[in-house]
Amino acid sequence: MCARENSIDIVEKSNVPYTADDAGKFKTIAIFDCRGVEPVEFSPRTGWKVLSADNGQAFEDVDLSEDDWVEYDQKNKNSVGIYEFASKFVKLKK
């Protein structure tokens, strides 16, 4: 019998933050090394960290499973949020 191993690894040092300056456009925030698999959909769920702009509050373990997230920044006294979360996978050529 033939056993096939598949794996997805995050390429070291490929993670970058998505900032307010990136709003409204797609940006590569991580690069994956995929062997034997091709990802087609991403479900963000929990565990995200959000930093409010302008030296604001940090929010830990943010849940993006609903595609929208809203909180209140006590430091800056304003509402902050992530709306209509969208993602896509782009195949990179080696």
C-alpha positions as CSV (number, residue, x, y, z in Angstrom):
1,M,0.0,0.0,0.0
2,C,1.0,3.5,-0.6
3,A,0.8,6.0,2.2
4,R,0.5,9.7,1.3
5,E,1.5,12.4,3.7
6,N,0.0,15.9,3.3
7,S,1.1,19.0,5.2
8,I,0.6,22.7,5.5
9,D,3.3,24.8,7.3
10,I,3.5,28.5,7.8
11,V,6.7,29.8,6.2
12,E,9.0,31.2,8.9
13,K,8.9,35.0,9.3
14,S,6.2,35.3,6.7
15,N,3.5,36.6,9.1
16,V,2.8,40.3,8.9
17,P,0.1,42.4,10.5
18,Y,-3.0,43.8,8.7
19,T,-3.3,47.4,9.7
20,A,-5.8,50.3,9.3
21,D,-3.7,51.5,6.3
22,D,-4.5,48.1,4.6
23,A,-8.3,48.5,5.0
24,G,-10.4,47.7,2.0
25,K,-7.8,45.6,0.1
26,F,-6.3,42.2,0.2
27,K,-2.8,41.8,1.7
28,T,-0.6,38.7,2.2
29,I,-0.4,38.2,6.0
30,A,1.1,34.7,5.9
31,I,2.7,32.3,3.4
32,F,2.0,28.6,3.6
33,D,4.1,25.7,2.3
34,C,1.5,23.2,1.1
35,R,2.5,19.7,0.2
36,G,-0.2,17.4,-1.2
37,V,-3.0,19.8,-0.4
38,E,-4.4,23.0,-1.8
39,P,-6.4,25.2,0.7
40,V,-9.6,26.7,-0.8
41,E,-11.3,28.4,2.1
42,F,-10.3,30.1,5.4
43,S,-12.5,30.2,8.5
44,P,-10.8,32.7,11.0
45,R,-12.6,31.7,14.2
46,T,-11.0,32.7,17.5
47,G,-7.5,33.6,18.8
48,W,-6.9,36.8,16.9
49,K,-5.3,39.9,18.5
50,V,-6.5,43.4,17.6
51,L,-4.8,46.6,18.4
52,S,-6.8,49.8,18.2
53,A,-5.2,52.5,16.1
54,D,-3.6,55.6,17.7
55,N,-2.1,53.8,20.7
56,G,-5.4,52.3,21.7
57,Q,-6.4,49.3,23.6
58,A,-5.3,45.7,22.8
59,F,-8.0,43.0,22.4
60,E,-6.9,39.4,22.9
61,D,-8.6,36.2,21.7
62,V,-10.9,38.0,19.2
63,D,-13.5,35.8,17.5
64,L,-13.9,36.5,13.8
65,S,-16.1,33.5,13.0
66,E,-19.1,35.8,12.4
67,D,-17.1,38.0,9.9
68,D,-17.8,41.1,12.0
69,W,-16.4,42.1,15.4
70,V,-17.1,45.2,17.4
71,E,-15.8,46.4,20.8
72,Y,-15.2,49.7,22.6
73,D,-11.7,51.2,23.0
74,Q,-11.7,52.6,26.6
75,K,-8.4,54.4,26.0
76,N,-9.5,56.4,23.0
77,K,-13.2,56.3,24.0
78,N,-14.5,55.1,20.6
79,S,-16.0,52.1,18.9
80,V,-13.6,49.8,17.0
81,G,-14.4,46.9,14.7
82,I,-13.7,44.6,11.9
83,Y,-16.5,44.3,9.3
84,E,-17.1,41.9,6.4
85,F,-14.0,39.9,7.0
86,A,-12.9,38.3,3.7
87,S,-9.9,36.2,2.7
88,K,-8.5,34.4,-0.3
89,F,-5.6,32.0,-1.1
90,V,-3.2,33.0,-3.9
91,K,-0.9,30.4,-5.4
92,L,2.6,31.7,-5.5
93,K,5.1,30.5,-8.1
94,K,8.4,29.2,-6.8
